[in-house]
Amino acid sequence: MKEPITLTEQELIALTGKTMRSAQVRALRNMSLSYQIRPDGSPVVSRKVFEQWCGLRPDSNHNNVHINLDFLNASKKKAT
């Protein structure tokens, strides 16, 4: 069976160590873990965000990082 796209209520309790919604939100904020608030007031954490946060999934934004070092070539040409 496929995992849900958000952490379950039990997983959120295990992650934060808290059962009260307001305490869970404080814990998530202290962990710098991105979350949203559902219409019923409960916090929700994306499984993808959680897995990236704890290092289980690479952040897709970091796969295409390119450092432009062309300025090094320009300074070599000026020195000759």
All heavy atoms as a GROMACS GRO file, in nm:
protein
  635
    1MET      N    1   0.083  -0.119   0.000
    1MET     CA    2   0.000   0.000   0.000
    1MET      C    3   0.087   0.125   0.000
    1MET      O    4   0.189   0.131   0.067
    1MET     CB    5  -0.091  -0.001   0.124
    1MET     CG    6  -0.194   0.110   0.120
    1MET     SD    7  -0.322   0.085   0.245
    1MET     CE    8  -0.275   0.211   0.360
    2LYS      N    9   0.047   0.223  -0.076
    2LYS     CA   10   0.122   0.348  -0.088
    2LYS      C   11   0.102   0.434   0.037
    2LYS      O   12  -0.007   0.441   0.092
    2LYS     CB   13   0.073   0.422  -0.212
    2LYS     CG   14   0.170   0.520  -0.265
    2LYS     CD   15   0.126   0.570  -0.400
    2LYS     CE   16   0.235   0.658  -0.457
    2LYS     NZ   17   0.200   0.710  -0.587
    3GLU      N   18   0.210   0.502   0.079
    3GLU     CA   19   0.201   0.590   0.196
    3GLU      C   20   0.120   0.715   0.162
    3GLU      O   21   0.124   0.763   0.049
    3GLU     CB   22   0.341   0.631   0.241
    3GLU     CG   23   0.422   0.519   0.298
    3GLU     CD   24   0.558   0.565   0.345
    3GLU    OE1   25   0.617   0.653   0.278
    3GLU    OE2   26   0.605   0.514   0.446
    4PRO      N   27   0.050   0.771   0.261
    4PRO     CA   28  -0.023   0.896   0.237
    4PRO      C   29   0.073   1.011   0.210
    4PRO      O   30   0.189   1.007   0.249
    4PRO     CB   31  -0.100   0.918   0.368
    4PRO     CG   32  -0.035   0.832   0.470
    4PRO     CD   33   0.034   0.722   0.397
    5ILE      N   34   0.024   1.114   0.141
    5ILE     CA   35   0.112   1.227   0.104
    5ILE      C   36   0.142   1.318   0.223
    5ILE      O   37   0.232   1.401   0.215
    5ILE     CB   38   0.054   1.310  -0.012
    5ILE    CG1   39  -0.080   1.374   0.025
    5ILE    CG2   40   0.040   1.225  -0.136
    5ILE    CD1   41  -0.128   1.474  -0.078
    6THR      N   42   0.069   1.303   0.332
    6THR     CA   43   0.097   1.380   0.452
    6THR      C   44   0.125   1.284   0.568
    6THR      O   45   0.086   1.167   0.564
    6THR     CB   46  -0.021   1.471   0.491
    6THR    OG1   47  -0.136   1.391   0.516
    6THR    CG2   48  -0.050   1.573   0.382
    7LEU      N   49   0.194   1.332   0.669
    7LEU     CA   50   0.217   1.249   0.787
    7LEU      C   51   0.083   1.221   0.854
    7LEU      O   52  -0.005   1.307   0.857
    7LEU     CB   53   0.309   1.320   0.886
    7LEU     CG   54   0.452   1.351   0.839
    7LEU    CD1   55   0.532   1.412   0.952
    7LEU    CD2   56   0.521   1.227   0.784
    8THR      N   57   0.069   1.102   0.907
    8THR     CA   58  -0.054   1.066   0.977
    8THR      C   59  -0.056   1.134   1.114
    8THR      O   60   0.047   1.185   1.162
    8THR     CB   61  -0.063   0.915   0.998
    8THR    OG1   62   0.043   0.874   1.085
    8THR    CG2   63  -0.056   0.840   0.865
    9GLU      N   64  -0.170   1.132   1.177
    9GLU     CA   65  -0.182   1.191   1.311
    9GLU      C   66  -0.086   1.122   1.408
    9GLU      O   67  -0.020   1.189   1.488
    9GLU     CB   68  -0.326   1.177   1.360
    9GLU     CG   69  -0.352   1.245   1.493
    9GLU     CD   70  -0.497   1.236   1.537
    9GLU    OE1   71  -0.584   1.206   1.454
    9GLU    OE2   72  -0.522   1.260   1.656
   10GLN      N   73  -0.075   0.991   1.397
   10GLN     CA   74   0.016   0.917   1.485
   10GLN      C   75   0.162   0.953   1.457
   10GLN      O   76   0.243   0.965   1.550
   10GLN     CB   77  -0.005   0.765   1.468
   10GLN     CG   78  -0.137   0.714   1.519
   10GLN     CD   79  -0.254   0.748   1.424
   10GLN    OE1   80  -0.236   0.767   1.304
   10GLN    NE2   81  -0.374   0.756   1.480
   11GLU      N   82   0.196   0.970   1.330
   11GLU     CA   83   0.334   1.010   1.296
   11GLU      C   84   0.365   1.150   1.346
   11GLU      O   85   0.476   1.176   1.393
   11GLU     CB   86   0.354   1.003   1.144
   11GLU     CG   87   0.359   0.861   1.090
   11GLU     CD   88   0.361   0.855   0.940
   11GLU    OE1   89   0.294   0.938   0.873
   11GLU    OE2   90   0.429   0.765   0.886
   12LEU      N   91   0.268   1.239   1.339
   12LEU     CA   92   0.288   1.375   1.388
   12LEU      C   93   0.308   1.375   1.539
   12LEU      O   94   0.394   1.448   1.591
   12LEU     CB   95   0.168   1.462   1.349
   12LEU     CG   96   0.186   1.612   1.356
   12LEU    CD1   97   0.307   1.659   1.276
   12LEU    CD2   98   0.062   1.683   1.307
   13ILE      N   99   0.233   1.292   1.610
   13ILE     CA  100   0.250   1.280   1.755
   13ILE      C  101   0.389   1.224   1.786
   13ILE      O  102   0.459   1.274   1.875
   13ILE     CB  103   0.138   1.193   1.817
   13ILE    CG1  104   0.004   1.266   1.808
   13ILE    CG2  105   0.172   1.155   1.961
   13ILE    CD1  106  -0.117   1.179   1.842
   14ALA      N  107   0.430   1.121   1.712
   14ALA     CA  108   0.563   1.062   1.734
   14ALA      C  109   0.674   1.162   1.703
   14ALA      O  110   0.774   1.168   1.775
   14ALA     CB  111   0.579   0.937   1.648
   15LEU      N  112   0.656   1.240   1.598
   15LEU     CA  113   0.757   1.339   1.558
   15LEU      C  114   0.771   1.450   1.662
   15LEU      O  115   0.882   1.485   1.701
   15LEU     CB  116   0.719   1.400   1.422
   15LEU     CG  117   0.806   1.514   1.371
   15LEU    CD1  118   0.948   1.468   1.345
   15LEU    CD2  119   0.745   1.574   1.245
   16THR      N  120   0.658   1.504   1.705
   16THR     CA  121   0.662   1.619   1.796
   16THR      C  122   0.665   1.581   1.943
   16THR      O  123   0.705   1.660   2.027
   16THR     CB  124   0.539   1.709   1.772
   16THR    OG1  125   0.420   1.636   1.803
   16THR    CG2  126   0.535   1.762   1.630
   17GLY      N  127   0.615   1.461   1.974
   17GLY     CA  128   0.603   1.422   2.115
   17GLY      C  129   0.486   1.490   2.183
   17GLY      O  130   0.476   1.489   2.305
   18LYS      N  131   0.397   1.548   2.103
   18LYS     CA  132   0.284   1.626   2.156
   18LYS      C  133   0.153   1.575   2.098
   18LYS      O  134   0.148   1.532   1.983
   18LYS     CB  135   0.298   1.775   2.121
   18LYS     CG  136   0.432   1.836   2.155
   18LYS     CD  137   0.454   1.843   2.303
   18LYS     CE  138   0.588   1.910   2.334
   18LYS     NZ  139   0.622   1.902   2.475
   19THR      N  140   0.046   1.585   2.177
   19THR     CA  141  -0.086   1.547   2.128
   19THR      C  142  -0.175   1.668   2.104
   19THR      O  143  -0.264   1.663   2.020
   19THR     CB  144  -0.158   1.452   2.226
   19THR    OG1  145  -0.163   1.514   2.354
   19THR    CG2  146  -0.084   1.319   2.236
   20MET      N  147  -0.149   1.778   2.174
   20MET     CA  148  -0.229   1.899   2.155
   20MET      C  149  -0.181   1.972   2.030
   20MET      O  150  -0.060   1.986   2.006
   20MET     CB  151  -0.218   1.992   2.276
   20MET     CG  152  -0.286   1.938   2.400
   20MET     SD  153  -0.272   2.050   2.541
   20MET     CE  154  -0.338   2.200   2.474
   21ARG      N  155  -0.277   2.019   1.951
   21ARG     CA  156  -0.244   2.086   1.824
   21ARG      C  157  -0.152   2.204   1.842
   21ARG      O  158  -0.054   2.220   1.769
   21ARG     CB  159  -0.373   2.130   1.754
   21ARG     CG  160  -0.458   2.015   1.709
   21ARG     CD  161  -0.590   2.063   1.656
   21ARG     NE  162  -0.671   1.951   1.610
   21ARG     CZ  163  -0.793   1.963   1.563
   21ARG    NH1  164  -0.851   2.081   1.556
   21ARG    NH2  165  -0.859   1.857   1.523
   22SER      N  166  -0.181   2.289   1.940
   22SER     CA  167  -0.098   2.408   1.959
   22SER      C  168   0.044   2.370   1.998
   22SER      O  169   0.141   2.434   1.955
   22SER     CB  170  -0.160   2.500   2.065
   22SER     OG  171  -0.173   2.431   2.189
   23ALA      N  172   0.060   2.265   2.075
   23ALA     CA  173   0.193   2.218   2.114
   23ALA      C  174   0.266   2.157   1.994
   23ALA      O  175   0.387   2.173   1.979
   23ALA     CB  176   0.182   2.117   2.227
   24GLN      N  177   0.192   2.089   1.908
   24GLN     CA  178   0.252   2.033   1.787
   24GLN      C  179   0.304   2.145   1.697
   24GLN      O  180   0.414   2.137   1.644
   24GLN     CB  181   0.151   1.947   1.711
   24GLN     CG  182   0.117   1.817   1.779
   24GLN     CD  183   0.006   1.742   1.710
   24GLN    OE1  184  -0.075   1.799   1.635
   24GLN    NE2  185  -0.002   1.612   1.736
   25VAL      N  186   0.225   2.251   1.683
   25VAL     CA  187   0.266   2.365   1.600
   25VAL      C  188   0.393   2.428   1.658
   25VAL      O  189   0.487   2.459   1.584
   25VAL     CB  190   0.152   2.468   1.588
   25VAL    CG1  191   0.202   2.599   1.530
   25VAL    CG2  192   0.038   2.411   1.504
   26ARG      N  193   0.399   2.446   1.789
   26ARG     CA  194   0.519   2.502   1.851
   26ARG      C  195   0.640   2.413   1.825
   26ARG      O  196   0.749   2.461   1.792
   26ARG     CB  197   0.499   2.521   2.001
   26ARG     CG  198   0.420   2.644   2.039
   26ARG     CD  199   0.430   2.676   2.188
   26ARG     NE  200   0.388   2.564   2.272
   26ARG     CZ  201   0.261   2.538   2.306
   26ARG    NH1  202   0.164   2.616   2.263
   26ARG    NH2  203   0.232   2.436   2.384
   27ALA      N  204   0.621   2.282   1.838
   27ALA     CA  205   0.731   2.188   1.816
   27ALA      C  206   0.778   2.193   1.671
   27ALA      O  207   0.898   2.195   1.644
   27ALA     CB  208   0.688   2.047   1.854
   28LEU      N  209   0.683   2.196   1.577
   28LEU     CA  210   0.720   2.202   1.435
   28LEU      C  211   0.795   2.332   1.405
   28LEU      O  212   0.894   2.332   1.331
   28LEU     CB  213   0.594   2.192   1.347
   28LEU     CG  214   0.523   2.057   1.351
   28LEU    CD1  215   0.386   2.068   1.282
   28LEU    CD2  216   0.608   1.949   1.288
   29ARG      N  217   0.749   2.440   1.463
   29ARG     CA  218   0.816   2.570   1.444
   29ARG      C  219   0.959   2.564   1.501
   29ARG      O  220   1.054   2.611   1.437
   29ARG     CB  221   0.735   2.680   1.512
   29ARG     CG  222   0.774   2.818   1.469
   29ARG     CD  223   0.687   2.926   1.531
   29ARG     NE  224   0.547   2.908   1.496
   29ARG     CZ  225   0.448   2.908   1.585
   29ARG    NH1  226   0.471   2.928   1.713
   29ARG    NH2  227   0.323   2.890   1.547
   30ASN      N  228   0.974   2.505   1.620
   30ASN     CA  229   1.108   2.494   1.682
   30ASN      C  230   1.202   2.406   1.601
   30ASN      O  231   1.323   2.424   1.604
   30ASN     CB  232   1.096   2.441   1.825
   30ASN     CG  233   1.039   2.544   1.920
   30ASN    OD1  234   1.047   2.664   1.896
   30ASN    ND2  235   0.979   2.498   2.027
   31MET      N  236   1.146   2.309   1.530
   31MET     CA  237   1.226   2.220   1.445
   31MET      C  238   1.250   2.280   1.307
   31MET      O  239   1.319   2.218   1.224
   31MET     CB  240   1.157   2.084   1.430
   31MET     CG  241   1.154   2.003   1.556
   31MET     SD  242   1.088   1.838   1.527
   31MET     CE  243   0.914   1.869   1.539
   32SER      N  244   1.193   2.396   1.280
   32SER     CA  245   1.201   2.461   1.148
   32SER      C  246   1.149   2.369   1.039
   32SER      O  247   1.204   2.364   0.928
   32SER     CB  248   1.344   2.505   1.116
   32SER     OG  249   1.389   2.598   1.211
   33LEU      N  250   1.043   2.297   1.070
   33LEU     CA  251   0.981   2.206   0.974
   33LEU      C  252   0.857   2.272   0.917
   33LEU      O  253   0.770   2.317   0.992
   33LEU     CB  254   0.944   2.074   1.044
   33LEU     CG  255   0.890   1.962   0.957
   33LEU    CD1  256   0.983   1.930   0.841
   33LEU    CD2  257   0.872   1.836   1.041
   34SER      N  258   0.851   2.282   0.787
   34SER     CA  259   0.740   2.348   0.719
   34SER      C  260   0.610   2.272   0.742
   34SER      O  261   0.608   2.149   0.733
   34SER     CB  262   0.771   2.356   0.570
   34SER     OG  263   0.667   2.419   0.502
   35TYR      N  264   0.504   2.345   0.770
   35TYR     CA  265   0.372   2.285   0.794
   35TYR      C  266   0.264   2.381   0.750
   35TYR      O  267   0.291   2.500   0.726
   35TYR     CB  268   0.354   2.250   0.943
   35TYR     CG  269   0.351   2.372   1.031
   35TYR    CD1  270   0.232   2.434   1.064
   35TYR    CD2  271   0.469   2.429   1.079
   35TYR    CE1  272   0.229   2.548   1.143
   35TYR    CE2  273   0.468   2.542   1.157
   35TYR     CZ  274   0.347   2.601   1.189
   35TYR     OH  275   0.345   2.715   1.267
   36GLN      N  276   0.143   2.330   0.739
   36GLN     CA  277   0.025   2.411   0.710
   36GLN      C  278  -0.079   2.380   0.817
   36GLN      O  279  -0.069   2.278   0.886
   36GLN     CB  280  -0.031   2.378   0.571
   36GLN     CG  281   0.064   2.408   0.457
   36GLN     CD  282   0.092   2.556   0.442
   36GLN    OE1  283   0.002   2.638   0.448
   36GLN    NE2  284   0.218   2.591   0.422
   37ILE      N  285  -0.179   2.466   0.827
   37ILE     CA  286  -0.289   2.442   0.920
   37ILE      C  287  -0.413   2.407   0.840
   37ILE      O  288  -0.452   2.480   0.749
   37ILE     CB  289  -0.316   2.566   1.009
   37ILE    CG1  290  -0.189   2.602   1.089
   37ILE    CG2  291  -0.434   2.542   1.102
   37ILE    CD1  292  -0.147   2.499   1.190
   38ARG      N  293  -0.474   2.295   0.874
   38ARG     CA  294  -0.598   2.253   0.809
   38ARG      C  295  -0.713   2.340   0.857
   38ARG      O  296  -0.702   2.408   0.960
   38ARG     CB  297  -0.629   2.107   0.845
   38ARG     CG  298  -0.534   2.007   0.786
   38ARG     CD  299  -0.584   1.866   0.820
   38ARG     NE  300  -0.503   1.765   0.757
   38ARG     CZ  301  -0.422   1.682   0.823
   38ARG    NH1  302  -0.412   1.688   0.953
   38ARG    NH2  303  -0.352   1.593   0.757
   39PRO      N  304  -0.825   2.338   0.784
   39PRO     CA  305  -0.943   2.415   0.826
   39PRO      C  306  -0.991   2.380   0.968
   39PRO      O  307  -1.046   2.464   1.038
   39PRO     CB  308  -1.049   2.380   0.722
   39PRO     CG  309  -0.971   2.347   0.599
   39PRO     CD  310  -0.846   2.278   0.650
   40ASP      N  311  -0.966   2.255   1.011
   40ASP     CA  312  -1.008   2.216   1.146
   40ASP      C  313  -0.909   2.260   1.254
   40ASP      O  314  -0.929   2.235   1.372
   40ASP     CB  315  -1.034   2.066   1.155
   40ASP     CG  316  -0.907   1.982   1.144
   40ASP    OD1  317  -0.797   2.038   1.125
   40ASP    OD2  318  -0.919   1.858   1.153
   41GLY      N  319  -0.799   2.325   1.212
   41GLY     CA  320  -0.701   2.377   1.307
   41GLY      C  321  -0.584   2.284   1.334
   41GLY      O  322  -0.493   2.319   1.408
   42SER      N  323  -0.584   2.166   1.276
   42SER     CA  324  -0.475   2.073   1.300
   42SER      C  325  -0.360   2.099   1.203
   42SER      O  326  -0.382   2.137   1.088
   42SER     CB  327  -0.524   1.928   1.286
   42SER     OG  328  -0.568   1.903   1.155
   43PRO      N  329  -0.236   2.079   1.249
   43PRO     CA  330  -0.121   2.098   1.160
   43PRO      C  331  -0.108   1.980   1.065
   43PRO      O  332  -0.142   1.866   1.099
   43PRO     CB  333  -0.002   2.105   1.255
   43PRO     CG  334  -0.045   2.028   1.375
   43PRO     CD  335  -0.194   2.046   1.385
   44VAL      N  336  -0.059   2.007   0.946
   44VAL     CA  337  -0.035   1.901   0.847
   44VAL      C  338   0.105   1.921   0.789
   44VAL      O  339   0.145   2.033   0.760
   44VAL     CB  340  -0.143   1.900   0.737
   44VAL    CG1  341  -0.146   2.030   0.659
   44VAL    CG2  342  -0.124   1.784   0.642
   45VAL      N  343   0.178   1.811   0.779
   45VAL     CA  344   0.314   1.813   0.726
   45VAL      C  345   0.318   1.721   0.605
   45VAL      O  346   0.279   1.604   0.613
   45VAL     CB  347   0.416   1.765   0.832
   45VAL    CG1  348   0.557   1.758   0.774
   45VAL    CG2  349   0.413   1.856   0.954
   46SER      N  350   0.367   1.773   0.495
   46SER     CA  351   0.384   1.693   0.374
   46SER      C  352   0.490   1.586   0.399
   46SER      O  353   0.596   1.614   0.457
   46SER     CB  354   0.428   1.785   0.259
   46SER     OG  355   0.490   1.712   0.157
   47ARG      N  356   0.463   1.464   0.355
   47ARG     CA  357   0.560   1.356   0.371
   47ARG      C  358   0.688   1.389   0.294
   47ARG      O  359   0.799   1.364   0.342
   47ARG     CB  360   0.501   1.224   0.322
   47ARG     CG  361   0.591   1.104   0.346
   47ARG     CD  362   0.518   0.974   0.324
   47ARG     NE  363   0.403   0.960   0.408
   47ARG     CZ  364   0.404   0.922   0.536
   47ARG    NH1  365   0.519   0.894   0.593
   47ARG    NH2  366   0.293   0.912   0.606
   48LYS      N  367   0.676   1.448   0.177
   48LYS     CA  368   0.793   1.485   0.096
   48LYS      C  369   0.878   1.588   0.171
   48LYS      O  370   1.001   1.574   0.178
   48LYS     CB  371   0.748   1.542  -0.038
   48LYS     CG  372   0.860   1.584  -0.127
   48LYS     CD  373   0.809   1.638  -0.259
   48LYS     CE  374   0.922   1.690  -0.344
   48LYS     NZ  375   0.876   1.747  -0.470
   49VAL      N  376   0.814   1.689   0.229
   49VAL     CA  377   0.888   1.790   0.305
   49VAL      C  378   0.957   1.726   0.425
   49VAL      O  379   1.073   1.754   0.454
   49VAL     CB  380   0.793   1.904   0.350
   49VAL    CG1  381   0.857   1.993   0.454
   49VAL    CG2  382   0.748   1.985   0.229
   50PHE      N  383   0.886   1.638   0.495
   50PHE     CA  384   0.944   1.570   0.611
   50PHE      C  385   1.064   1.487   0.570
   50PHE      O  386   1.169   1.491   0.635
   50PHE     CB  387   0.839   1.481   0.680
   50PHE     CG  388   0.899   1.391   0.783
   50PHE    CD1  389   0.944   1.442   0.904
   50PHE    CD2  390   0.911   1.256   0.759
   50PHE    CE1  391   1.002   1.359   0.999
   50PHE    CE2  392   0.968   1.172   0.852
   50PHE     CZ  393   1.014   1.224   0.973
   51GLU      N  394   1.051   1.411   0.462
   51GLU     CA  395   1.162   1.326   0.417
   51GLU      C  396   1.282   1.408   0.373
   51GLU      O  397   1.396   1.369   0.397
   51GLU     CB  398   1.115   1.233   0.305
   51GLU     CG  399   1.020   1.126   0.355
   51GLU     CD  400   0.962   1.039   0.246
   51GLU    OE1  401   0.982   1.067   0.125
   51GLU    OE2  402   0.893   0.941   0.281
   52GLN      N  403   1.258   1.524   0.312
   52GLN     CA  404   1.370   1.613   0.276
   52GLN      C  405   1.433   1.670   0.402
   52GLN      O  406   1.556   1.680   0.412
   52GLN     CB  407   1.321   1.725   0.185
   52GLN     CG  408   1.288   1.679   0.046
   52GLN     CD  409   1.224   1.786  -0.039
   52GLN    OE1  410   1.177   1.887   0.012
   52GLN    NE2  411   1.219   1.763  -0.169
   53TRP      N  412   1.350   1.707   0.499
   53TRP     CA  413   1.398   1.766   0.624
   53TRP      C  414   1.490   1.671   0.698
   53TRP      O  415   1.592   1.712   0.752
   53TRP     CB  416   1.278   1.806   0.710
   53TRP     CG  417   1.312   1.862   0.844
   53TRP    CD1  418   1.351   1.989   0.873
   53TRP    CD2  419   1.306   1.792   0.970
   53TRP    NE1  420   1.371   2.002   1.009
   53TRP    CE2  421   1.344   1.883   1.070
   53TRP    CE3  422   1.272   1.663   1.005
   53TRP    CZ2  423   1.349   1.848   1.204
   53TRP    CZ3  424   1.277   1.627   1.138
   53TRP    CH2  425   1.315   1.720   1.236
   54CYS      N  426   1.454   1.543   0.701
   54CYS     CA  427   1.536   1.448   0.777
   54CYS      C  428   1.640   1.378   0.690
   54CYS      O  429   1.710   1.289   0.737
   54CYS     CB  430   1.448   1.349   0.853
   54CYS     SG  431   1.349   1.242   0.751
   55GLY      N  432   1.652   1.418   0.563
   55GLY     CA  433   1.758   1.366   0.478
   55GLY      C  434   1.728   1.235   0.409
   55GLY      O  435   1.818   1.172   0.354
   56LEU      N  436   1.603   1.191   0.410
   56LEU     CA  437   1.567   1.066   0.345
   56LEU      C  438   1.543   1.084   0.196
   56LEU      O  439   1.542   0.988   0.121
   56LEU     CB  440   1.441   1.006   0.409
   56LEU     CG  441   1.454   0.967   0.555
   56LEU    CD1  442   1.321   0.920   0.609
   56LEU    CD2  443   1.559   0.859   0.572
   57ARG      N  444   1.521   1.207   0.152
   57ARG     CA  445   1.493   1.235   0.011
   57ARG      C  446   1.572   1.360  -0.027
   57ARG      O  447   1.565   1.461   0.041
   57ARG     CB  448   1.343   1.261  -0.006
   57ARG     CG  449   1.303   1.299  -0.146
   57ARG     CD  450   1.159   1.343  -0.150
   57ARG     NE  451   1.070   1.234  -0.116
   57ARG     CZ  452   0.964   1.203  -0.186
   57ARG    NH1  453   0.931   1.273  -0.291
   57ARG    NH2  454   0.887   1.104  -0.151
   58PRO      N  455   1.645   1.352  -0.138
   58PRO     CA  456   1.719   1.472  -0.179
   58PRO      C  457   1.622   1.583  -0.220
   58PRO      O  458   1.515   1.558  -0.273
   58PRO     CB  459   1.802   1.425  -0.299
   58PRO     CG  460   1.736   1.301  -0.346
   58PRO     CD  461   1.663   1.241  -0.229
   59ASP      N  462   1.661   1.704  -0.192
   59ASP     CA  463   1.582   1.820  -0.229
   59ASP      C  464   1.597   1.842  -0.378
   59ASP      O  465   1.707   1.864  -0.428
   59ASP     CB  466   1.631   1.942  -0.152
   59ASP     CG  467   1.545   2.065  -0.174
   59ASP    OD1  468   1.461   2.064  -0.267
   59ASP    OD2  469   1.561   2.162  -0.100
   60SER      N  470   1.487   1.836  -0.451
   60SER     CA  471   1.492   1.847  -0.597
   60SER      C  472   1.544   1.982  -0.642
   60SER      O  473   1.596   1.994  -0.752
   60SER     CB  474   1.354   1.822  -0.656
   60SER     OG  475   1.261   1.916  -0.606
   61ASN      N  476   1.535   2.084  -0.560
   61ASN     CA  477   1.585   2.217  -0.598
   61ASN      C  478   1.737   2.222  -0.601
   61ASN      O  479   1.795   2.309  -0.661
   61ASN     CB  480   1.533   2.323  -0.502
   61ASN     CG  481   1.384   2.342  -0.514
   61ASN    OD1  482   1.326   2.315  -0.618
   61ASN    ND2  483   1.322   2.385  -0.407
   62HIS      N  484   1.802   2.127  -0.535
   62HIS     CA  485   1.948   2.130  -0.526
   62HIS      C  486   2.015   2.045  -0.631
   62HIS      O  487   2.135   2.041  -0.639
   62HIS     CB  488   1.991   2.085  -0.386
   62HIS     CG  489   1.948   2.180  -0.280
   62HIS    ND1  490   2.025   2.213  -0.174
   62HIS    CD2  491   1.835   2.251  -0.263
   62HIS    CE1  492   1.962   2.300  -0.095
   62HIS    NE2  493   1.846   2.323  -0.149
   63ASN      N  494   1.937   1.976  -0.713
   63ASN     CA  495   1.996   1.889  -0.815
   63ASN      C  496   2.055   1.966  -0.931
   63ASN      O  497   2.144   1.917  -0.998
   63ASN     CB  498   1.891   1.790  -0.869
   63ASN     CG  499   1.852   1.689  -0.765
   63ASN    OD1  500   1.924   1.666  -0.670
   63ASN    ND2  501   1.737   1.628  -0.783
   64ASN      N  502   2.009   2.086  -0.957
   64ASN     CA  503   2.052   2.162  -1.074
   64ASN      C  504   2.136   2.284  -1.037
   64ASN      O  505   2.130   2.384  -1.103
   64ASN     CB  506   1.930   2.204  -1.156
   64ASN     CG  507   1.855   2.084  -1.209
   64ASN    OD1  508   1.915   1.986  -1.247
   64ASN    ND2  509   1.723   2.092  -1.209
   65VAL      N  510   2.215   2.274  -0.933
   65VAL     CA  511   2.298   2.385  -0.890
   65VAL      C  512   2.419   2.395  -0.982
   65VAL      O  513   2.484   2.295  -1.012
   65VAL     CB  514   2.343   2.367  -0.744
   65VAL    CG1  515   2.442   2.475  -0.705
   65VAL    CG2  516   2.223   2.368  -0.652
   66HIS      N  517   2.446   2.516  -1.030
   66HIS     CA  518   2.560   2.539  -1.118
   66HIS      C  519   2.632   2.664  -1.069
   66HIS      O  520   2.570   2.768  -1.051
   66HIS     CB  521   2.514   2.558  -1.262
   66HIS     CG  522   2.626   2.593  -1.355
   66HIS    ND1  523   2.719   2.502  -1.396
   66HIS    CD2  524   2.660   2.711  -1.410
   66HIS    CE1  525   2.807   2.562  -1.475
   66HIS    NE2  526   2.773   2.689  -1.486
   67ILE      N  527   2.760   2.651  -1.048
   67ILE     CA  528   2.840   2.765  -1.005
   67ILE      C  529   2.917   2.817  -1.126
   67ILE      O  530   2.992   2.743  -1.190
   67ILE     CB  531   2.938   2.727  -0.892
   67ILE    CG1  532   2.859   2.676  -0.771
   67ILE    CG2  533   3.026   2.845  -0.855
   67ILE    CD1  534   2.945   2.622  -0.660
   68ASN      N  535   2.896   2.943  -1.156
   68ASN     CA  536   2.963   3.006  -1.269
   68ASN      C  537   3.099   3.058  -1.224
   68ASN      O  538   3.108   3.152  -1.145
   68ASN     CB  539   2.875   3.119  -1.323
   68ASN     CG  540   2.933   3.180  -1.448
   68ASN    OD1  541   3.050   3.160  -1.479
   68ASN    ND2  542   2.851   3.254  -1.520
   69LEU      N  543   3.205   2.997  -1.277
   69LEU     CA  544   3.341   3.038  -1.243
   69LEU      C  545   3.411   3.105  -1.360
   69LEU      O  546   3.534   3.111  -1.366
   69LEU     CB  547   3.421   2.915  -1.196
   69LEU     CG  548   3.367   2.844  -1.072
   69LEU    CD1  549   3.449   2.719  -1.043
   69LEU    CD2  550   3.365   2.936  -0.952
   70ASP      N  551   3.335   3.157  -1.454
   70ASP     CA  552   3.393   3.223  -1.571
   70ASP      C  553   3.484   3.340  -1.534
   70ASP      O  554   3.579   3.371  -1.605
   70ASP     CB  555   3.283   3.272  -1.665
   70ASP     CG  556   3.213   3.157  -1.736
   70ASP    OD1  557   3.269   3.045  -1.739
   70ASP    OD2  558   3.101   3.179  -1.786
   71PHE      N  559   3.458   3.402  -1.421
   71PHE     CA  560   3.540   3.517  -1.381
   71PHE      C  561   3.685   3.476  -1.359
   71PHE      O  562   3.777   3.556  -1.375
   71PHE     CB  563   3.483   3.583  -1.254
   71PHE     CG  564   3.500   3.501  -1.130
   71PHE    CD1  565   3.610   3.518  -1.048
   71PHE    CD2  566   3.404   3.408  -1.093
   71PHE    CE1  567   3.626   3.442  -0.934
   71PHE    CE2  568   3.418   3.333  -0.979
   71PHE     CZ  569   3.530   3.349  -0.899
   72LEU      N  570   3.711   3.349  -1.327
   72LEU     CA  571   3.849   3.303  -1.309
   72LEU      C  572   3.924   3.306  -1.442
   72LEU      O  573   4.041   3.344  -1.447
   72LEU     CB  574   3.851   3.161  -1.251
   72LEU     CG  575   3.801   3.147  -1.107
   72LEU    CD1  576   3.794   3.000  -1.067
   72LEU    CD2  577   3.889   3.225  -1.012
   73ASN      N  578   3.860   3.266  -1.547
   73ASN     CA  579   3.922   3.269  -1.680
   73ASN      C  580   3.949   3.413  -1.724
   73ASN      O  581   4.050   3.441  -1.785
   73ASN     CB  582   3.834   3.197  -1.782
   73ASN     CG  583   3.828   3.049  -1.757
   73ASN    OD1  584   3.922   2.992  -1.702
   73ASN    ND2  585   3.718   2.987  -1.793
   74ALA      N  586   3.860   3.502  -1.693
   74ALA     CA  587   3.876   3.643  -1.732
   74ALA      C  588   3.997   3.704  -1.663
   74ALA      O  589   4.074   3.777  -1.724
   74ALA     CB  590   3.751   3.722  -1.699
   75SER      N  591   4.020   3.672  -1.536
   75SER     CA  592   4.135   3.729  -1.464
   75SER      C  593   4.265   3.671  -1.515
   75SER      O  594   4.369   3.738  -1.516
   75SER     CB  595   4.121   3.705  -1.313
   75SER     OG  596   4.126   3.568  -1.283
   76LYS      N  597   4.268   3.545  -1.564
   76LYS     CA  598   4.388   3.487  -1.620
   76LYS      C  599   4.426   3.556  -1.751
   76LYS      O  600   4.542   3.578  -1.778
   76LYS     CB  601   4.370   3.337  -1.644
   76LYS     CG  602   4.368   3.255  -1.518
   76LYS     CD  603   4.348   3.108  -1.550
   76LYS     CE  604   4.337   3.026  -1.425
   76LYS     NZ  605   4.310   2.884  -1.456
   77LYS      N  606   4.326   3.589  -1.831
   77LYS     CA  607   4.352   3.655  -1.959
   77LYS      C  608   4.410   3.793  -1.938
   77LYS      O  609   4.498   3.837  -2.013
   77LYS     CB  610   4.223   3.663  -2.042
   77LYS     CG  611   4.179   3.530  -2.096
   77LYS     CD  612   4.051   3.543  -2.174
   77LYS     CE  613   4.002   3.406  -2.221
   77LYS     NZ  614   3.875   3.415  -2.291
   78LYS      N  615   4.365   3.865  -1.837
   78LYS     CA  616   4.414   4.000  -1.810
   78LYS      C  617   4.558   3.997  -1.760
   78LYS      O  618   4.635   4.088  -1.784
   78LYS     CB  619   4.326   4.070  -1.707
   78LYS     CG  620   4.191   4.109  -1.762
   78LYS     CD  621   4.109   4.179  -1.656
   78LYS     CE  622   3.971   4.214  -1.708
   78LYS     NZ  623   3.888   4.279  -1.607
   79ALA      N  624   4.595   3.891  -1.689
   79ALA     CA  625   4.729   3.881  -1.630
   79ALA      C  626   4.837   3.853  -1.736
   79ALA      O  627   4.954   3.879  -1.712
   79ALA     CB  628   4.732   3.773  -1.524
   80THR      N  629   4.799   3.803  -1.853
   80THR     CA  630   4.901   3.770  -1.954
   80THR      C  631   4.930   3.882  -2.048
   80THR      O  632   4.878   3.983  -2.057
   80THR     CB  633   4.858   3.647  -2.038
   80THR    OG1  634   4.734   3.675  -2.099
   80THR    CG2  635   4.852   3.525  -1.951
   0.00000   0.00000   0.00000
